Amino acid sequence: MCNQQFLMSLQDKVSKWTPCQCIGKIFIDMSHYFKVYANFVVNFSRSAQLINKLSKKSSAFANYLKDCHDRPEMKKLDLPSLLIMPVQRIPRYSLLLKDILKSTWKDHPDHDDLVVARDKVDEVATYLNEKKREAENIASYLKLTENFVFNKDTKQIVNGSRKLLKNGNMMNEKGKEVAIFLFNDVIIWGRCKRRDLIVKEVIPIEDAVIDVCANVKKLEFGFQLAKKEKVSARFFCKSDQERGEWV
């Protein structure tokens, strides 16, 4: 609907074109609606991968895509080429406005609105890039934690800005193998069981305190993880250098 309104507004201006015609206000008024392209930007890579996977798996699907591609109205464009068009739309608007501004004298009645329109469209482009990064971060986090076993006390909360900073396998004070994952906002640690990780604790980074601890029996190079000063667990590394990377 917003694209249709946008097109009609521009066509109306073009049909009455004069050297002093103005279009900047149209872009300004529509800029907020351009954020709907986020869904296309976020899902494009996954859609392209799915199309490729299904094309290899199903000859009927591949033939259907070929039949569509061969239709005259498709103008030799395949499905991925069509799907990427909305992704490219906002960057193209940005380039268009910049080119128009280069040919617009400063005392033109549309000049100031074109400047605002360019900035508004660039803001939308930044917003779309942020949404794309958030989606990529979530996908990476979910893939990393697909073998994590959470419970009601360690329930998984997905954060679009979550990034893995460091992880490692070591021993706890009972000599059992554990793994610890340091993200930019939380620390997750748990007990290794076959291919799974039984999550024992999820600690917000602002509540976590890491410090050196004493050796336990034959276990050396230890450090302890505390939540709000209450010790949660002790971990023992293979070397003092490895411990130094955590403490």
ChimeraX attribute file (.defattr): number of C-alpha atoms within 10 A of each C-alpha:
attribute: neighborCount
match mode: 1-to-1
recipient: residues
	/A:1	7
	/A:2	11
	/A:3	11
	/A:4	9
	/A:5	12
	/A:6	15
	/A:7	12
	/A:8	12
	/A:9	14
	/A:10	15
	/A:11	12
	/A:12	10
	/A:13	14
	/A:14	13
	/A:15	8
	/A:16	8
	/A:17	11
	/A:18	9
	/A:19	7
	/A:20	10
	/A:21	13
	/A:22	18
	/A:23	18
	/A:24	20
	/A:25	15
	/A:26	18
	/A:27	23
	/A:28	19
	/A:29	12
	/A:30	17
	/A:31	19
	/A:32	13
	/A:33	15
	/A:34	18
	/A:35	16
	/A:36	13
	/A:37	17
	/A:38	20
	/A:39	14
	/A:40	18
	/A:41	20
	/A:42	20
	/A:43	15
	/A:44	18
	/A:45	16
	/A:46	10
	/A:47	15
	/A:48	15
	/A:49	12
	/A:50	12
	/A:51	17
	/A:52	13
	/A:53	11
	/A:54	13
	/A:55	16
	/A:56	12
	/A:57	11
	/A:58	11
	/A:59	11
	/A:60	12
	/A:61	14
	/A:62	15
	/A:63	12
	/A:64	13
	/A:65	15
	/A:66	14
	/A:67	11
	/A:68	15
	/A:69	16
	/A:70	14
	/A:71	11
	/A:72	9
	/A:73	9
	/A:74	12
	/A:75	9
	/A:76	12
	/A:77	14
	/A:78	15
	/A:79	15
	/A:80	15
	/A:81	11
	/A:82	11
	/A:83	17
	/A:84	15
	/A:85	13
	/A:86	17
	/A:87	19
	/A:88	13
	/A:89	13
	/A:90	20
	/A:91	14
	/A:92	13
	/A:93	17
	/A:94	19
	/A:95	14
	/A:96	12
	/A:97	19
	/A:98	17
	/A:99	11
	/A:100	14
	/A:101	17
	/A:102	9
	/A:103	9
	/A:104	16
	/A:105	11
	/A:106	11
	/A:107	8
	/A:108	13
	/A:109	14
	/A:110	18
	/A:111	19
	/A:112	15
	/A:113	18
	/A:114	23
	/A:115	15
	/A:116	15
	/A:117	25
	/A:118	24
	/A:119	17
	/A:120	20
	/A:121	25
	/A:122	18
	/A:123	16
	/A:124	23
	/A:125	21
	/A:126	12
	/A:127	14
	/A:128	23
	/A:129	15
	/A:130	16
	/A:131	18
	/A:132	21
	/A:133	15
	/A:134	18
	/A:135	18
	/A:136	17
	/A:137	19
	/A:138	18
	/A:139	14
	/A:140	14
	/A:141	19
	/A:142	14
	/A:143	11
	/A:144	11
	/A:145	14
	/A:146	10
	/A:147	14
	/A:148	20
	/A:149	17
	/A:150	17
	/A:151	12
	/A:152	6
	/A:153	10
	/A:154	15
	/A:155	12
	/A:156	15
	/A:157	7
	/A:158	12
	/A:159	13
	/A:160	17
	/A:161	17
	/A:162	16
	/A:163	17
	/A:164	16
	/A:165	11
	/A:166	13
	/A:167	14
	/A:168	13
	/A:169	18
	/A:170	19
	/A:171	19
	/A:172	22
	/A:173	17
	/A:174	11
	/A:175	14
	/A:176	11
	/A:177	16
	/A:178	21
	/A:179	19
	/A:180	19
	/A:181	17
	/A:182	18
	/A:183	18
	/A:184	14
	/A:185	15
	/A:186	19
	/A:187	22
	/A:188	19
	/A:189	24
	/A:190	23
	/A:191	21
	/A:192	17
	/A:193	11
	/A:194	8
	/A:195	8
	/A:196	14
	/A:197	20
	/A:198	20
	/A:199	23
	/A:200	18
	/A:201	20
	/A:202	20
	/A:203	21
	/A:204	15
	/A:205	15
	/A:206	11
	/A:207	13
	/A:208	18
	/A:209	17
	/A:210	15
	/A:211	13
	/A:212	17
	/A:213	15
	/A:214	13
	/A:215	14
	/A:216	15
	/A:217	9
	/A:218	7
	/A:219	17
	/A:220	19
	/A:221	19
	/A:222	26
	/A:223	22
	/A:224	18
	/A:225	22
	/A:226	17
	/A:227	18
	/A:228	13
	/A:229	11
	/A:230	11
	/A:231	13
	/A:232	15
	/A:233	16
	/A:234	22
	/A:235	26
	/A:236	27
	/A:237	20
	/A:238	14
	/A:239	11
	/A:240	12
	/A:241	10
	/A:242	15
	/A:243	18
	/A:244	13
	/A:245	8
	/A:246	15
	/A:247	13
